[in-house]
Amino acid sequence: MKMSKEADYGNWVPASMMKMLWTALLICAVISTLTFLFSNSDVLVILTAIISIAVFCFTVYMDRCRRLFDFKGGGVMGDIHQFLVDHFPWLESRKMQNVNDGSGLILDIGCGAGALTNRVAKTYSNARVIGVDYWGAEWSYARSQCEKNAALEGAADRVSFQKGDAAKLDFADATFDGAVSNFVFHEVRSAKDKRDVVKEALRVIKPGGAFAFQDMFANKSLYGDMNDFIEELRKEGLVKKVHYIANIEKQDFVPDFVTAPWMIRGAGLLYGIR
């Protein structure tokens, strides 16, 4: 899927973080140099040097990750989105509903800057997509940015955005024909149990509708045993057909470089028919 090079979809490693890291590195370098020149303590000289080297290595690592995640650079984020879209059973679900033109209403939960929203809209040109996000101050995204990106992608007539909380979506049961979400559920602070966020997403999908959710599903501290959780979803009648792919960070399009514990590790894809 070719996306606009003019659109601003941000980055998982924000520019503000890199500015802080480079500033910290500069400060460490200055302190280490002054310690080397004027301190009589070998221990202090060695300690400041070790700290400076550690900060340098971490800063370079995060800068490399930022370049890889850049939609206009390494493109890893775009590949991750495409992996979700490739497994989103939209056309299958629409045919089950006797809708053969791929039309219908899709929800993107936690849309950020609208990258996945627009990718879905461009993939399924007869569908309408609503992107919902909390757009908190800690994230460098905004509704106006989403709308501008949709216009640049030529999808503004079928895409809209609104503020919302993934833990309590402002939609009635069975509102949407399908829903997607990409690495959002674990970030929802208003829900202690992240499994409840998944159930809330499924609540607003019509029976027979499609879903594809990527999150840190392989992280047992967040979701427990996924086989047990999937069985729970079945028993509660929230899914009719479900598939799970664990550890998607092991896919060929995700470099080993970015699979550190604080980056992408324990990611999974849950998809199927509601």
Buried (B, 14 or more C-beta within 10 A) or exposed (E): EEBBEEBBBBBBBBEEBBEEBBEBBEEBBEEBEEBEEEEEEEEEBEEBBEBBEEBBEBBEBBBBBBBBBBBBEBBBBBEBBBBBBEBBBBBEBBEBBEBEEBBBBBBBBBBBBBBBBBBBBBBBEEBBBBBBBBBEEEBBBEBEBBBBBBBBBEBBEBBBBEEBBBBEBEBEEBBBBBBBBBBBBBBBEEBEEBBBBBBBBBBBBBEBBBBBBBBBBBBEEBBBEBEEBBEBBEEEEBBBBBBBBBBBBEEEEBBEEBBEEEBBBBBBBBBBBB
